[in-house]
Protein backbone atom coordinates (compact mmCIF):
# COMPACT_ATOMS: atom_id res chain seq x y z
CA UNK A 1 0.00 0.00 0.00
CA UNK A 2 2.79 2.43 0.93
CA UNK A 3 4.75 1.38 -2.14
CA UNK A 4 2.14 3.04 -4.39
CA UNK A 5 2.67 6.38 -2.75
CA UNK A 6 5.47 8.86 -2.85
CA UNK A 7 7.11 9.97 0.36
CA UNK A 8 7.09 13.72 0.95
CA UNK A 9 10.63 15.11 0.41
CA UNK A 10 10.47 16.63 3.91
CA UNK A 11 9.98 13.17 5.45
CA UNK A 12 12.66 11.59 3.26
CA UNK A 13 15.31 14.20 3.98
CA UNK A 14 14.36 14.32 7.67
CA UNK A 15 14.85 10.56 8.04
CA UNK A 16 18.26 10.77 6.34
CA UNK A 17 19.32 13.70 8.51
CA UNK A 18 18.07 12.12 11.73
CA UNK A 19 20.07 8.96 11.00
CA UNK A 20 23.17 11.06 10.19
CA UNK A 21 22.60 13.14 13.34
CA UNK A 22 22.30 10.01 15.48
CA UNK A 23 25.64 8.82 14.09
CA UNK A 24 27.27 12.24 14.54
CA UNK A 25 25.90 12.75 18.04
CA UNK A 26 26.80 9.15 18.79
CA UNK A 27 30.37 10.32 18.31
CA UNK A 28 29.72 13.05 20.87
CA UNK A 29 28.33 10.53 23.38
CA UNK A 30 31.28 8.25 22.71
CA UNK A 31 33.52 11.26 23.33
CA UNK A 32 31.87 11.76 26.73
CA UNK A 33 32.52 8.11 27.60
CA UNK A 34 36.16 8.36 26.50
CA UNK A 35 37.16 11.81 27.71
CA UNK A 36 35.45 11.68 31.12
CA UNK A 37 37.73 8.72 31.76
CA UNK A 38 40.88 10.00 30.05
CA UNK A 39 40.78 13.57 31.37
CA UNK A 40 40.84 14.99 34.86
CA UNK A 41 37.35 16.25 35.87
CA UNK A 42 38.62 19.84 36.14
CA UNK A 43 40.15 19.67 32.64
CA UNK A 44 36.93 18.18 31.27
CA UNK A 45 34.95 21.03 32.82
CA UNK A 46 37.41 23.59 31.43
CA UNK A 47 37.05 22.13 27.93
CA UNK A 48 33.26 22.33 28.27
CA UNK A 49 33.63 26.02 29.14
CA UNK A 50 35.95 26.52 26.14
CA UNK A 51 33.42 24.80 23.86
CA UNK A 52 30.68 27.10 25.19
CA UNK A 53 32.79 30.07 24.07
CA UNK A 54 33.27 28.42 20.65
CA UNK A 55 29.49 28.27 20.22
CA UNK A 56 29.12 31.98 20.95
CA UNK A 57 32.13 33.13 18.89
CA UNK A 58 30.95 31.05 15.89
CA UNK A 59 28.03 33.48 15.58
CA UNK A 60 30.23 36.56 15.92
CA UNK A 61 33.07 35.46 13.66
CA UNK A 62 30.85 34.79 10.63
CA UNK A 63 28.21 37.45 11.38
CA UNK A 64 25.51 34.80 10.88
CA UNK A 65 25.85 35.19 7.11
CA UNK A 66 24.52 31.66 6.53
CA UNK A 67 21.07 33.00 7.51
CA UNK A 68 21.03 35.01 4.27
CA UNK A 69 21.30 31.84 2.18
CA UNK A 70 17.72 30.75 2.94
CA UNK A 71 16.28 34.00 1.59
CA UNK A 72 18.81 34.13 -1.27
CA UNK A 73 17.62 30.78 -2.61
CA UNK A 74 14.20 32.43 -3.01
CA UNK A 75 15.31 35.90 -4.19
CA UNK A 76 18.46 35.04 -6.20
CA UNK A 77 17.71 31.62 -7.66
CA UNK A 78 19.55 32.12 -10.96
CA UNK A 79 22.89 33.18 -9.47
CA UNK A 80 22.94 31.53 -6.08
CA UNK A 81 26.44 29.99 -6.48
CA UNK A 82 27.95 33.39 -7.30
CA UNK A 83 26.12 34.92 -4.35
CA UNK A 84 27.34 32.16 -2.05
CA UNK A 85 30.96 32.69 -3.12
CA UNK A 86 30.88 36.46 -2.68
CA UNK A 87 29.25 36.26 0.76
CA UNK A 88 31.74 33.60 1.88
CA UNK A 89 34.52 36.05 0.95
CA UNK A 90 32.74 38.66 3.08
CA UNK A 91 32.70 36.20 5.99
CA UNK A 92 36.49 35.82 5.71
CA UNK A 93 36.92 39.60 5.95
CA UNK A 94 34.65 39.71 9.00
CA UNK A 95 36.58 36.80 10.53
CA UNK A 96 39.87 38.72 10.28
CA UNK A 97 38.37 41.87 11.81
CA UNK A 98 36.52 40.10 14.62
CA UNK A 99 39.60 37.98 15.41
CA UNK A 100 41.62 41.14 16.02
CA UNK A 101 38.92 42.40 18.40
CA UNK A 102 38.67 39.08 20.25
CA UNK A 103 42.46 38.80 20.61
CA UNK A 104 42.71 42.34 21.97
CA UNK A 105 39.87 41.79 24.45
CA UNK A 106 40.56 38.12 25.10
CA UNK A 107 43.02 38.48 27.93
CA UNK A 108 40.44 40.54 29.81
CA UNK A 109 37.25 38.64 29.01
CA UNK A 110 38.76 35.14 28.78
CA UNK A 111 41.32 35.33 31.54
CA UNK A 112 41.18 31.57 32.18
CA UNK A 113 42.65 30.91 28.70
CA UNK A 114 46.08 31.63 27.21
CA UNK A 115 46.55 33.57 23.95
CA UNK A 116 47.27 30.27 22.18
CA UNK A 117 43.95 28.80 23.34
CA UNK A 118 42.14 31.96 22.20
CA UNK A 119 43.70 31.57 18.72
CA UNK A 120 42.53 27.94 18.66
CA UNK A 121 39.07 29.12 19.73
CA UNK A 122 38.93 31.58 16.81
CA UNK A 123 40.00 28.97 14.26
CA UNK A 124 37.63 26.39 15.74
CA UNK A 125 34.74 28.86 15.58
CA UNK A 126 35.33 29.93 11.98
CA UNK A 127 35.66 26.28 10.98
CA UNK A 128 32.20 25.61 12.40
CA UNK A 129 30.83 28.69 10.62
CA UNK A 130 32.09 27.44 7.23
CA UNK A 131 30.58 23.99 7.87
CA UNK A 132 27.24 25.55 8.86
CA UNK A 133 27.36 27.84 5.81
CA UNK A 134 27.76 24.85 3.49
CA UNK A 135 25.05 22.90 5.32
CA UNK A 136 22.52 25.71 4.89
CA UNK A 137 23.25 25.64 1.17
CA UNK A 138 22.81 21.85 1.11
CA UNK A 139 19.45 22.23 2.89
CA UNK A 140 18.03 24.53 0.22
CA UNK A 141 19.37 22.30 -2.58
CA UNK A 142 18.02 19.10 -0.96
CA UNK A 143 21.59 17.78 -1.20
CA UNK A 144 21.00 14.86 1.16
CA UNK A 145 24.30 13.12 0.54
CA UNK A 146 26.51 16.12 1.30
CA UNK A 147 24.62 17.20 4.39
CA UNK A 148 24.58 13.74 5.94
CA UNK A 149 28.39 13.70 5.83
CA UNK A 150 28.57 17.22 7.25
CA UNK A 151 26.43 16.07 10.17
CA UNK A 152 28.84 13.20 10.88
CA UNK A 153 32.42 14.15 10.00
CA UNK A 154 33.00 17.20 12.26
CA UNK A 155 31.96 15.24 15.35
CA UNK A 156 33.89 12.16 14.26
CA UNK A 157 37.07 14.17 13.73
CA UNK A 158 36.58 15.99 17.05
CA UNK A 159 36.63 12.55 18.67
CA UNK A 160 39.28 10.69 16.70
CA UNK A 161 41.99 13.33 16.25
CA UNK A 162 42.22 14.37 19.95
CA UNK A 163 42.42 10.70 20.93
CA UNK A 164 45.27 10.16 18.43
CA UNK A 165 47.07 13.24 19.75
CA UNK A 166 46.73 11.99 23.32
CA UNK A 167 48.02 8.54 22.37
CA UNK A 168 51.04 9.78 20.41
CA UNK A 169 51.95 12.58 22.81
CA UNK A 170 51.16 10.55 25.95
CA UNK A 171 49.24 13.52 27.37
CA UNK A 172 45.57 13.91 28.28
CA UNK A 173 45.49 17.64 29.00
CA UNK A 174 42.89 20.26 28.18
CA UNK A 175 45.27 21.88 25.66
CA UNK A 176 45.80 18.65 23.70
CA UNK A 177 42.07 18.13 23.34
CA UNK A 178 41.58 21.73 22.17
CA UNK A 179 44.27 21.35 19.50
CA UNK A 180 42.91 18.01 18.29
CA UNK A 181 39.31 19.25 18.07
CA UNK A 182 40.35 22.42 16.23
CA UNK A 183 42.43 20.49 13.69
CA UNK A 184 39.51 18.11 13.06
CA UNK A 185 36.95 20.84 12.40
CA UNK A 186 39.26 23.16 10.45
CA UNK A 187 40.43 20.34 8.16
CA UNK A 188 36.86 19.85 6.92
CA UNK A 189 36.24 23.60 6.76
CA UNK A 190 39.27 24.23 4.51
CA UNK A 191 38.04 21.66 1.96
CA UNK A 192 34.54 23.16 1.95
CA UNK A 193 35.92 26.69 1.63
CA UNK A 194 37.98 25.72 -1.44
CA UNK A 195 34.99 23.92 -2.99
CA UNK A 196 32.68 26.95 -2.64
CA UNK A 197 35.33 29.35 -3.96
CA UNK A 198 35.84 27.33 -7.19
CA UNK A 199 32.66 28.67 -8.80
CA UNK A 200 32.78 31.61 -11.22
CA UNK A 201 31.77 35.00 -9.93
CA UNK A 202 33.11 38.03 -8.11
CA UNK A 203 34.82 37.76 -4.78
CA UNK A 204 33.56 41.21 -3.92
CA UNK A 205 30.00 42.12 -4.90
CA UNK A 206 28.78 45.09 -2.88
CA UNK A 207 25.12 44.47 -3.72
CA UNK A 208 25.33 40.88 -2.53
CA UNK A 209 27.18 41.96 0.60
CA UNK A 210 24.51 44.58 1.40
CA UNK A 211 21.73 42.04 0.84
CA UNK A 212 23.40 39.43 3.04
CA UNK A 213 24.24 41.87 5.83
CA UNK A 214 20.71 43.31 5.87
CA UNK A 215 19.38 39.85 6.72
CA UNK A 216 22.28 38.49 8.80
CA UNK A 217 23.22 41.41 11.05
CA UNK A 218 19.82 41.79 12.77
CA UNK A 219 19.96 38.05 13.55
CA UNK A 220 23.43 38.29 15.16
CA UNK A 221 21.97 39.72 18.36
CA UNK A 222 19.37 36.95 18.30
CA UNK A 223 21.92 34.18 17.77
CA UNK A 224 24.39 35.50 20.33
CA UNK A 225 21.53 35.86 22.82
CA UNK A 226 20.42 32.34 21.97
CA UNK A 227 23.94 31.00 22.48
CA UNK A 228 24.21 32.90 25.75
CA UNK A 229 21.00 31.21 26.87
CA UNK A 230 22.48 27.84 25.95
CA UNK A 231 26.06 28.37 27.08
CA UNK A 232 26.14 31.03 29.80
CA UNK A 233 25.17 28.36 32.35
CA UNK A 234 28.51 26.58 31.88
CA UNK A 235 30.55 29.79 32.08
CA UNK A 236 28.70 30.99 35.19
CA UNK A 237 28.91 27.60 36.90
CA UNK A 238 32.68 27.52 36.26
CA UNK A 239 33.08 31.00 37.76
CA UNK A 240 30.72 30.44 40.72
CA UNK A 241 31.00 26.72 41.55
CA UNK A 242 34.17 25.54 39.76
CA UNK A 243 34.99 23.53 36.65
CA UNK A 244 34.23 20.18 38.34
CA UNK A 245 30.55 21.16 38.63
CA UNK A 246 30.65 22.35 35.02
CA UNK A 247 31.91 18.89 34.02
CA UNK A 248 28.90 17.21 35.66
CA UNK A 249 26.53 19.77 34.15
CA UNK A 250 28.03 19.30 30.68
CA UNK A 251 27.80 15.51 30.71
CA UNK A 252 24.11 15.43 31.63
CA UNK A 253 23.45 18.41 29.32
CA UNK A 254 24.09 16.08 26.40
CA UNK A 255 21.18 13.90 27.48
CA UNK A 256 18.79 16.75 26.70
CA UNK A 257 20.94 17.64 23.72
CA UNK A 258 19.77 14.43 22.03
CA UNK A 259 16.45 16.20 21.42
CA UNK A 260 18.16 19.39 20.26
CA UNK A 261 20.40 17.39 17.92
CA UNK A 262 17.42 15.69 16.26
CA UNK A 263 15.71 19.06 15.91
CA UNK A 264 18.85 20.69 14.51
CA UNK A 265 18.98 17.97 11.86
CA UNK A 266 15.33 18.34 10.86
CA UNK A 267 14.69 22.06 11.49
CA UNK A 268 16.73 23.36 8.51
CA UNK A 269 14.86 20.95 6.21
CA UNK A 270 11.55 22.04 7.71
CA UNK A 271 12.64 25.67 7.36
CA UNK A 272 13.48 25.22 3.67
CA UNK A 273 10.10 23.52 3.17
CA UNK A 274 8.10 26.19 5.05
CA UNK A 275 9.94 28.96 3.15
CA UNK A 276 8.84 27.42 -0.13
CA UNK A 277 5.26 26.99 1.12
CA UNK A 278 5.09 30.55 2.44
CA UNK A 279 6.46 31.81 -0.86
CA UNK A 280 3.71 29.86 -2.66
CA UNK A 281 1.15 30.91 0.01
CA UNK A 282 0.26 27.26 0.53
CA UNK A 283 0.71 26.20 4.16
CA UNK A 284 -2.24 23.85 4.68
CA UNK A 285 0.08 20.86 5.33
CA UNK A 286 2.05 22.62 8.09
CA UNK A 287 -0.36 21.53 10.83
CA UNK A 288 0.04 17.86 9.93
CA UNK A 289 3.83 18.17 9.92
CA UNK A 290 3.61 19.77 13.37
CA UNK A 291 1.56 16.86 14.78
CA UNK A 292 3.78 14.06 13.43
CA UNK A 293 6.94 15.86 14.52
CA UNK A 294 5.76 16.44 18.09
CA UNK A 295 4.66 12.80 18.40
CA UNK A 296 8.20 11.67 17.54
CA UNK A 297 9.72 14.17 20.00
CA UNK A 298 7.25 13.11 22.72
CA UNK A 299 8.37 9.47 22.33
CA UNK A 300 12.04 10.47 22.48
CA UNK A 301 11.53 12.82 25.42
CA UNK A 302 9.56 10.30 27.48
CA UNK A 303 12.25 7.69 26.91
CA UNK A 304 15.08 10.04 27.90
CA UNK A 305 13.35 11.03 31.12
CA UNK A 306 12.55 7.47 32.17
CA UNK A 307 15.85 5.89 31.07
CA UNK A 308 18.04 8.90 31.93
CA UNK A 309 19.80 7.47 35.02
CA UNK A 310 20.94 4.35 33.16
CA UNK A 311 22.19 6.43 30.21
CA UNK A 312 24.24 8.65 32.55
CA UNK A 313 25.73 5.57 34.24
CA UNK A 314 26.84 4.26 30.86
CA UNK A 315 28.43 7.43 29.55
CA UNK A 316 30.27 8.69 32.64
CA UNK A 317 32.03 7.56 35.85
CA UNK A 318 30.19 7.62 39.18
CA UNK A 319 31.49 11.10 40.08
CA UNK A 320 29.17 12.46 37.36
CA UNK A 321 26.00 10.71 38.58
CA UNK A 322 23.74 13.56 39.67
CA UNK A 323 20.35 12.55 38.33
CA UNK A 324 18.46 15.63 39.53
CA UNK A 325 19.72 17.41 36.39
CA UNK A 326 17.98 15.05 33.96
CA UNK A 327 14.32 16.17 33.94
CA UNK A 328 14.91 19.95 33.70
CA UNK A 329 17.53 19.41 30.98
CA UNK A 330 15.15 17.35 28.86
CA UNK A 331 12.25 19.77 29.40
CA UNK A 332 14.41 22.78 28.50
CA UNK A 333 15.48 20.98 25.31
CA UNK A 334 11.78 20.60 24.42
CA UNK A 335 11.25 24.33 24.93
CA UNK A 336 14.22 25.06 22.66
CA UNK A 337 12.69 22.83 20.00
CA UNK A 338 9.22 24.41 20.22
CA UNK A 339 10.28 28.01 19.74
CA UNK A 340 11.98 27.14 16.42
CA UNK A 341 8.59 26.55 14.81
CA UNK A 342 7.72 30.20 15.23
CA UNK A 343 11.24 31.45 14.50
CA UNK A 344 11.14 30.01 10.96
CA UNK A 345 8.04 32.04 10.09
CA UNK A 346 9.41 35.24 11.63
CA UNK A 347 12.70 34.89 9.71
CA UNK A 348 10.86 34.38 6.41
CA UNK A 349 9.13 37.71 6.86
CA UNK A 350 12.51 39.25 7.80
CA UNK A 351 11.39 40.35 11.26
CA UNK A 352 14.89 39.58 12.50
CA UNK A 353 15.21 42.63 14.72
CA UNK A 354 12.01 41.94 16.67
CA UNK A 355 13.02 38.30 17.04
CA UNK A 356 16.48 39.36 18.22
CA UNK A 357 14.93 41.56 20.89
CA UNK A 358 12.81 38.65 22.16
CA UNK A 359 15.83 36.34 22.43
CA UNK A 360 17.94 39.07 24.01
CA UNK A 361 15.32 39.76 26.70
CA UNK A 362 15.10 36.05 27.55
CA UNK A 363 18.90 35.71 27.62
CA UNK A 364 19.15 38.60 30.08
CA UNK A 365 16.44 37.01 32.25
CA UNK A 366 18.36 33.71 32.18
CA UNK A 367 21.62 35.38 33.22
CA UNK A 368 19.92 37.28 36.04
CA UNK A 369 18.17 34.15 37.33
CA UNK A 370 21.49 32.25 37.18
CA UNK A 371 23.30 35.00 39.06
CA UNK A 372 20.65 34.93 41.80
CA UNK A 373 19.99 31.18 42.08
CA UNK A 374 23.28 29.37 41.31
CA UNK A 375 25.08 30.75 44.41
CA UNK A 376 22.11 29.65 46.55
CA UNK A 377 21.05 26.32 45.02
CA UNK A 378 24.15 25.21 43.10
CA UNK A 379 24.63 24.23 39.47
CA UNK A 380 21.28 22.41 39.22
CA UNK A 381 19.52 25.79 39.48
CA UNK A 382 20.83 26.62 36.01
CA UNK A 383 18.74 23.77 34.56
CA UNK A 384 15.50 25.26 35.89
CA UNK A 385 16.34 28.83 34.86
CA UNK A 386 16.85 27.55 31.31
CA UNK A 387 13.36 25.97 31.31
CA UNK A 388 11.80 29.26 32.42
CA UNK A 389 13.75 31.33 29.87
CA UNK A 390 12.94 29.11 26.89
CA UNK A 391 9.27 28.83 27.82
CA UNK A 392 9.09 32.63 27.88
CA UNK A 393 10.89 32.74 24.52
CA UNK A 394 8.35 30.29 23.05
CA UNK A 395 5.50 32.57 24.17
CA UNK A 396 7.13 35.73 22.80
CA UNK A 397 8.05 34.24 19.41
CA UNK A 398 4.51 32.86 19.12
CA UNK A 399 3.14 36.39 19.53
CA UNK A 400 5.58 37.82 16.95
CA UNK A 401 4.87 35.00 14.47
CA UNK A 402 1.12 35.50 14.85
CA UNK A 403 1.49 39.11 13.72
CA UNK A 404 3.21 37.91 10.52
CA UNK A 405 0.86 35.07 9.62
CA UNK A 406 -1.77 33.32 11.71
CA UNK A 407 -3.11 29.77 11.73
CA UNK A 408 -0.01 27.96 10.44
CA UNK A 409 0.57 25.87 13.56
CA UNK A 410 -2.02 24.80 16.11
CA UNK A 411 -1.67 26.30 19.60
CA UNK A 412 -3.81 23.46 20.93
CA UNK A 413 -1.28 20.90 19.67
CA UNK A 414 1.59 22.81 21.31
CA UNK A 415 -0.38 22.97 24.57
CA UNK A 416 -1.07 19.22 24.50
CA UNK A 417 2.63 18.53 23.95
CA UNK A 418 3.65 20.79 26.86
CA UNK A 419 1.06 19.19 29.16
CA UNK A 420 2.28 15.71 28.16
CA UNK A 421 5.93 16.53 28.89
CA UNK A 422 4.98 18.23 32.16
CA UNK A 423 2.93 15.21 33.23
CA UNK A 424 5.71 12.77 32.37
CA UNK A 425 8.20 14.93 34.32
CA UNK A 426 6.03 14.98 37.45
CA UNK A 427 5.34 11.24 37.12
CA UNK A 428 9.06 10.48 36.79
CA UNK A 429 9.81 11.97 40.21
CA UNK A 430 7.45 9.45 41.83
CA UNK A 431 9.07 6.39 40.19
CA UNK A 432 12.73 7.46 39.86
CA UNK A 433 14.03 5.26 42.64
CA UNK A 434 13.00 1.96 41.00
CA UNK A 435 14.29 1.16 37.52
CA UNK A 436 11.80 -1.58 36.57
CA UNK A 437 8.83 0.60 37.52
CA UNK A 438 10.19 3.40 35.32
CA UNK A 439 10.43 1.07 32.34
CA UNK A 440 6.92 -0.30 32.89
CA UNK A 441 5.63 3.27 33.04
CA UNK A 442 7.54 4.16 29.84
CA UNK A 443 6.13 1.11 28.06
CA UNK A 444 2.60 2.11 29.09
CA UNK A 445 3.08 5.72 27.99
CA UNK A 446 4.58 4.57 24.69
CA UNK A 447 1.53 2.39 24.02
CA UNK A 448 -0.76 5.37 24.69
CA UNK A 449 1.16 7.53 22.18
CA UNK A 450 1.20 4.81 19.51
CA UNK A 451 -2.50 4.01 19.89
CA UNK A 452 -3.40 7.70 19.71
CA UNK A 453 -1.22 8.16 16.60
CA UNK A 454 -2.77 5.10 14.94
CA UNK A 455 -6.29 6.42 15.56
CA UNK A 456 -5.37 9.84 14.14
CA UNK A 457 -3.25 8.59 11.21
CA UNK A 458 -5.84 9.19 8.47
CA UNK A 459 -6.55 12.70 9.78
CA UNK A 460 -2.83 13.59 9.69
CA UNK A 461 -1.96 11.73 6.48
CA UNK A 462 -1.82 14.77 4.20
CA UNK A 463 1.36 16.14 5.72
CA UNK A 464 3.40 12.95 5.30
CA UNK A 465 2.24 11.13 2.18
CA UNK A 466 1.65 12.42 -1.32
CA UNK A 467 0.04 10.38 -4.05
N, C-alpha and C positions, 0 to 999 in steps of 0.2 A: 504494500500500500504506500509506504513512504518512498519506495523506489520510483514511483510515478510522479513524484513531486520534486520541485527544485528547492534546495535549501537557500534561504535568504542569505545574501553575502555577509550581512552583519553577523549571523549565527556562525557561518563557516569561518570567517576571519577570527571571531571571538574564541571559538574552540581552539584554533591553531595557536592564538596568542596566549590563551590560558595554559595550554600544555607547555609552550615555550617558557612562560613565566614560572610555572611550577618547577621546571628544570633549572631555570636561572636562580630562582629563590631557594631551590633545593641546595644550590651551591652556597648560598648565604647561610642556610641552616647548618650545612656541613662545616662551614667556616666557624660557626659558633661552637660546634662540637670540638673542632680541632684547636682553635685559638684560645678557648677558655681553659684548655688543658696545657697548651704550650706556653702561654703567656702568664705572667704574674697578674693578679686581679687588678692591681693599680694601673699597670700598663694597658690592660684590656679596656679599663674605664677611660684612660687617657685617649686611646685610639677612638673610642666611641665619641668622645668630645670632639676630637679632630674631624671625624667624619660628619658630625653635625655642622661644623663650620664649612666643610666642603659643600654640603647641601645648600647652605645659604649663599656662599660665594659663587656657586654655579649660576645662580640667577643673576647676580651682579656682573659677573665677568663676560656674559654673553648678552646682557641687556634684554633677555627674554625674546630674542629675535625669532626664535622658532615659532612663537605665537602667530607671527605675521604670515607664516606659510599656509595656515588653514584658510585665511581669507584670500590669500594670493591665488590659491588653486581655484577659487570662484571668480575673482576679479581679473586675473592675469593668466588665463588658461593657456593661451597660445605661446607664451614665452616664459613659462614657469621655471625652466632649467636655467635660463639666463638670469632671471630674478634671484633664484636660489644662490647662484654663484656670487653675484654682486653683494647680496646681503651677508653671505658668509665672509666675504672680504671685510665688510663693515664690522662684523663681529670680532675679527682679528685685530682691527684698529682699536676697538673698544677694550679688548682684552689687554692690549699693551698699556693703554691709559689707566685702566682700573687696577692693573698689577702694580703700577708705580704708586698709586694712591694706597693700596693695601700694604705694600712694603714699607712705605713711609709711616703709616699708622699702626702697622702690625706689632711693633715692639711695645706699643702702649695698650692696644686693645687685646692682643693675643700674647700676653706676657708669659703664659705657660709654655709657649713654643719658641724654638730658636728660629733665626732667619732662614736657615736651610729648610726647616719644616714648613715655614710659610711659603717658600718657593715651591716645594712639593705640593702644598695645598692649592696654590694657584694653577699649577700644571694639571693636577688631578681634576680641579673644577672645570677648567676649559675643555679637558678631554671629555668629561661628561656632557658639557654643553654641545660639543660637536656630535656626539652619539645621539643625543636627544633631537638635535636639529635634523639629522638624517632619518631618525625614526618618524618624526612628524611628516616628513616628505613621503616616506614609505606608507604611512597611514592613508594619506590622501590618494596615493596611487594604487591602493590595495595590493601592495607588493608584499604578500605574505611571507615569501621565502626569506627576503632580506630582513624583515623586521623580526622574524622568529630567531634568527641568529644574533641580532642586536639585543634581544632580550636575554640571551644566554651567555654570549662570549664575555662581556665586561665582568659579570659576576664570577664566571669560571676563571678568568685570568686573575681577578682579585683574590681568588683562593689559591690557585696553583703557584703563581709566581712568588708570592711571599713565603709559601712553604718551601719552595726550592731555594730561595735566598737563605732562609733559616737553616736549612740542611747543609748547604755548602759553606756558609759562614759560621756555622755552629753558634748562632746567636738567636735569641727569641725576643729581642727588645721591641719596644714601640717604634723606634726609628726604622728598623729593618722591615717591619710590616708596612709602614707608610711608603717606603721606597718601592717595595714590591707591588703594592696596590696601585701606585701612581704609574709605574712602568706598564702594568697590565692594561689599564684604561687608556693611557696615552698612545700605546702601540696601536690599538684599534682606531683611535681618533685620527691618528696621522694618515692611515690608509683611507679612511672615509673622507678626510679633508682633500686629499689628492684626487680621489674619485670625483668629488663634486666640482673641483676646480678645472677638470679636464674639458668641460663643455665650453662651446663658443659663447662669447658675450663679454661685455665690459666688466672689468674688476670694480670700477667706480662708476656707478650710475646714480646721480643725485636724486632723480625722481623715485627710483626704487628705494633708496635709502630713506627718503622722506616718508614714503608710504609705509615702510616697515617700522620706522621709529614711531610714527603716529599711532600704530596699533600696539607695538611692543612696550614703549616707555610707560604708558599708563598702567600696564599690567605688572611692571617691575615692583611697584609698591605692594601690589596684591601678592605677588609670588614671594617676595621677601617676608612679608607679614605672615604668609602661609607657612613658610619654612621656619620662621621664628616660633609659630604656634607648635610646629612639629618638633623642633630641635632645641628651643630655649630651655626645655625641661632638663636636658642632659647637661647643658652648660651651667645652669643654675644649681643643679644637684652637685656637680663637681665643685663649684665654688662654695656652696653652703655645707654640704654633707661629706664631700670627698669623692675621689674617683672610684673607690671600691663600691660605693652605693650606685654610682653611675653605671658600673659594670653590670650589677644586678638588674637595674632598670633597663639597660640596653638589651640584655639577653631576653627578658620577658616581653619587651617592646616588640620583638620580632614575631611573637605569637600573634599579636593583633595585626602586625604588618602583613601577615598572610592574606588578610582581607584586602588591605590596601594594594598589595602586589597584584592580586587578581583584578581589582578595579583599574589599576594603572595600565594593565594589559588591554582591558576591554574598553575603557573610557575613551581613548583616542579614536578607536574604531567607531564607537557610538557617536562621538563628536563629529567625525567626518560624515557619518550617515545623517545625523540630525541637521548638519549644515546644508547638505544637499536637499533634504526634505523642506527645510525652512526656505531655501532659495526657490524651490518649486511650489511653496505654500501648500504642502501636502504632508500633514503630520498626524493623520488619523491612526497610524500604526504605533505611534510613540507610546501610547498607554499600554498596549500589549507587551512591548519590549520592557517597559518598566516592571510589569507584573512578573514576567518570567525571570528577569534579572534579580529581583528582590527575593524570589523563591530560592534561587541558587545561593544567594548570599545568606539567607536565613538558615539554610541547611549547614553551610560552612561555619557560620557564627555559632550556632547551637553546638556543633561538634567541638569547636575550639574551646568553648566555655566548659563543657562537660569533661573533655579529655585533656584539658590544659595542664593539670598537675603531672600527668604521665609524660606529656610532651616535654615539659621543662626538665623532668628527671633524665630524659634521654639526651637532651642537647647540652646539658651543663652539669658540672660537679655540684655536690650538695651545698656548697657555700652560696650558690645562686638560687636555692629553692625558697623563694618567698612568694607563695601562691596568692597572696592578697592583691597582687598587681594584676592578675589575669583578667578578671571580669571588667574592671574599668578600662583596661587597654583594648579589649575586644569591642566594648561598647563605643569607645572613642573612635576606633577604626570605622565602625558603622556610620557614625556621624560624619566622618571625613568623606566616606563614600557617597552619602546622601546629598551633600551640598553640591557635589559635582554635577548632578542632574541639572540644577538651576544655573550653575556657572556656564555650562555650554551654551545655553540660550542667551544669556547676558552677553557673552563674548561675541556671539554671532551678530548681535545688534550693536556691537562696538561700544558698550556701556562700561568700558574697562575702568574708568576713573571711579564711577560709583561703586563698582565691585571691589576695587582696591580699597576704598574707604571702609567698606564693610569688613573686609579681612583685617585691615589695620586696626580697627576698633576692637575686634575680637582678640587680636594678638596682644594688644595692650592690656585688655582685661585678663588674659591668660598670664601675662608676666606679673601683673599686680597680684593676682590670686596666688601665684607661685611664691612671690616675695613674702606674702603674709603667712601662707599655710605651710610651706616646706620647713621653715625653722621650727614650727610648732608640732607638726605631725610627721615630719620626715619625708623621704623621697616618694612614698606612696601617694602623698597628697597631690603630686604633680599629675598622676593618672586621672584623678577626679576633676582637677581644674581643666584638663584637656577635654573631658566629656562636656563640661559646662560650656566651654568656649566654642566647640564645634557645633553643639546644639543651637547656640545663639546664632552662629554663622549660617546654619541651615535655614533658620527662620528669616534672617535678613536677606539672604540671597533669594529665597522664595518670594519675598515681597518685591524685590527689584525685578526678578524674572517676570512676575505677574504684570508689571507695568509695561513690559516689552510685548509679551504675548501670553494670553491666558489659555487655560484648558488644554495644555499639552500633556502634562502629567497629573495624575489623580492625587489630591491631597489625602483622600480617604485611604488609598493604598499605602502612602507614606506613613500615615498614622497607625495603620494596622501593623506595619513592619516594626515601628518603634515600640508599640505595645507588646508585640511578640518578644522582641529582644529584651525589653524591660522585665517581662514576666519570666523569661528563661534565666535572666541574671538573678532575680530574687529567689527563684526556685533553686538555683545552683548553691546558694549559701546554706540552704537547709539540708543538702545531700552531699556537701563537699567532703565530709570526713570519710565516707565509705565509697570506694571505687565502684563496686559492682552495682550499687544503687544508682550511681550517676549514669552508668552505661545502660541500665534498664530504662531510666528516665529518658535518655537520649534516643534509644530505640523507639520508645512510645511517641516522643515528639516528632521523630522522623516519619513515623507511620502517619501521624496526623497531617503533616505537610504534604506527603506524597498522595494521600487520599484526597485532600483538598485540591491539589493540583490536577489530579486525574478527573475529578468532577468538573473542574473549570476549563479543561483542556480545549474543548470545542469553542468556548467563548473567547479564549485567548489566542486561538490558532492563527489569526490573520497576521500577527506580528512576527511569526517564526517561519511559517511555510508559505511558499508562493507556488501556484500551479504553473 
